[in-house]
């Protein structure tokens, strides 16, 4: 099953780092995935995220305002 990983943020260095870590985590798990970068502030606030970067998996917010490492992101990707 394909996982959708949303990176919620304007594209700042922290957002890019979170995106890199999410991609690394998904690759290491051998998942079929898509990374979607949500940069529009109105879209980001629809997720309830007020501090970026945010991470959502399949539309569910998992983290706000911090850059997680691949290990932590793997935990979210393995949750169903």
N, C-alpha and C positions, 0 to 999 in steps of 0.2 A: 504494500500500500504506500502510495506516495505521500510524503509529509510536506507540509507547507510551513516554512519558517519565515516569520515576518520580523524584519528589523525596523523598529519604529523610531525615527529620528531624521534630522535634517541632512545627514551626510557628514557630520563632524568626524574628527579623528576617532572618538570613542565609538561612534556608530560603525565606522569602517572596521575597527578592531573587533567589535562584537560580531559583525558579519563574517569576518575571517575565522573567528573561533567557532561560530555556528557551522560554517561550511566544513571546517576540520572535523568537528564532532560527527556530523552526518556522514562524511566520507569514511571515518574510522569505523563507524557502525555498519557501513555497507548499505546505507539506506538509499532508496530512491527519494529524492527531495527536490524542492524548488525554494530558492531564497527570493523573497519579495521585499523590496525596500520601500517602506511607506514613509514618504518625506513630507507630505502635505499635513500641515498642522491640524486642520479640521478633521482629517482622517485619523490622525494620531489620537486626538482627544475623544473620538468615537470609541476607542479602545479603553478610555478612562486613564490614559497615560498623560501625566502632566510634566514628568521629568524624563528626559531622554538620556541615553538610549533605552528603548524598551525592546523586549523579546517576547514574541508570541509564537506558539506552535499550534498549527491548525486553528488559528483564530482565538486561542486562549492565551491571555497574557501570563507569562511565567516570571518575568523580572522587569523591574523598572529602575532607571537611574544608575545602573552599574554595568560594567563590562565583565561578563562571566567568562571563565575559562572553558575550554572544550570539555573537560571532565564533568563540570556541573551541567553544561548544556546536554551532554549525553544522557544524564538522568532524566531530563525533561523529554528528550526524544524517545526514550524507552518507555515512558509512562503512556498509558492508553486512556 
